[in-house]
Amino acid sequence: MSTDQITILHNPRCSKSRQTLSLLQDAGITPRVIEYLDHPPTVDELETLAHQLGLEPREFIRSKETAYASLDPPGPERSGRQLLEAMAADPILIERPIVVRGDRAILGRPPENVHHLL
């Protein structure tokens, strides 16, 4: 088992984020918690997260958010880098939660995905 510190990009108002954090705590893990709406990741940090997740930016952007619908140019017309820039500028667009351990990350949707990092 990896002994790398676990970090969760957390939104306490999100039920899936709270459930994922609870699963970590129930497993005896005290993760580093980053409330990303208050402390948003930079574009470079989001790019690293994309690589760790093994996802393209459009695969972990919240496309149903009002902020996404109001992007100009529209989200579907944006490059991956432009989507990362939009997420850094308005972190509500980041799918949550994201759990990181070492060089791997997962989306906590469903929360049980976190078991892949334990």
Secondary structure, DSSP 8 states (H G I E B T S, - for coil): -----EEEEE-TT-HHHHHHHHHHHHTT---EEEETTTS---HHHHHHHHHHHT--GGGSB-TTSHHHHT-SS-GGGS-HHHHHHHHHHSGGGB-S-EEEETTEEEE-SSGGGGGGG-
